[in-house]
Amino acid sequence: MSTVELVSPRTIRAKTIRKDLPGEELRALARSGERTTEYGSPVYSTRVKNRSAKNTYIVADEVRVGVMQQPIEKAKAEETVRRVQEALLGMDLVQVDRRMGEHPDATLRCRLYVPVEYARIAYMWHNMLFPSDSTDEPDFVSVYVPEWPERLIFADVHQGYTYILGSDYPGEAKKSMLRQAMYWIKRRGGLGLHAGSKILRVTGSDGSLQDVGFLLFGLSGTGKTTLTLHDHGLVPPEAAIIKQDDVVLLTREGRAFGTEDGFYIKTEGLEPSQTVLWGAATHASATYENIKVDDSGKVDFLDTSLTSNGRGVVLRRHIRGTGDGIDLPKANKIVFITRRNDIVPVCARLTPEQAAAYFMLGESIETSAGDPTKAGQAKREVGTNPFIVGPESDEGNRLLRILRENPDMQAYILNTGSIGASAASPGEKITIRISTEIMKQIAKEGIAWQRDPDWGYEVPTDVPGINLEKYTPTTRYSDEDYAALVEKLRNERREWLAKFPGLDPAIPDAIEAE
């Protein structure tokens, strides 16, 4: 039992606390652990190389914990806080204050505490958000103690704090604040979404330019960042305007507020052909963790011997095509990116009820950023969002309401895997060119659609510039094999949706054949 009397978990006392340090001073504090690249950017090594999802809990106090979340009793959280507060009295800390969001209706103050010897965490997180200082009372507080004897992360969304114990992975700081922000907007009638955002400025059928806002859902490794940052081959006056890469706060009216100033990218396979991202990735302002750097500072993003979850923070302003502002005036098009290899079509157009169903299904693949032991395996995650707090059914029901109230919002499935895989064949790979062209034609309303008799959603019959024949699932299997795969997938989806009590019945009904 701790001998320290519990104060507010948001009140931090320590041997010393250094506040309001500029970025260059934070980097200087982390210098001993830095390897400097040929570009002048720092690279750090972490002991923990991915999020600790299995060790993450929600304080079960005045909040109903969802089916896919782990609760921690308030008494246990408070006792752990007491022990941490006692340990902090002997530590030297860095306090970093930053601001999330740009719009007055969605500006949130964030405060992070990190031991001085782990200043690299503070520096990387500093580059993810916007400037602020210690004069503002924070909305959210996160506390790191990487040397804690057990790995334990717990968040209290009502008091607005997160304790990150036994991990030195910087991604925990990022997600601790975003998790809080997503719950914050949900309490105000909106929905926090693990999604990228962009505008495609395209020429419509009447010859005029129009801005079409996109939200792109997808777990790390499915192509979300690649598609969010892609230029789609558009040339002036048409353009792709990048807004956000990771989390947006969707209002009931369909506006999507941005959150971050830096993008936390996966570096695996990064190369010069990724022209939009490469300039920012090789700028001196980038910061990296767990990537291969030789003694001369040469970077090899293709070498994943340290981990396949190498990461970097790149500043949004150095990414070509970001434009002004991080907010999306309207999310006209919502795209659920999946990576399946069998009968899921290259794309599909959804009704509001189907959109809510596929949001709840969150079909994708596991990556090293989540559970590296299962990387590459098929998985489902509601909203492709591991950071939901509260009943997951509330999320699906709210999205359905938003889509019904905003008929100018349209949802789609986009498969970035392959079509027709079997024991004898890997199937037809869906390339980045195919996916980006489909998105462009969605913006231009250039796709012809017809109803799929097995699923009820609409599938394309014509996409300008794409030969759809080899991407048609029914042509890749015998009638018997295709029917069996449909029934197998439908049963899997039924079983998954049945996990979430309280769903509007229209949502599970939407995956049934009509």
Order of alpha helices (4+ residues) and beta strands (2+ residues): beta-alpha-beta-beta-beta-beta-alpha-beta-beta-alpha-beta-beta-beta-beta-alpha-beta-beta-beta-alpha-beta-beta-beta-beta-alpha-beta-beta-beta-beta-beta-beta-alpha-beta-beta-alpha-beta-beta-beta-alpha-beta-beta-alpha-alpha
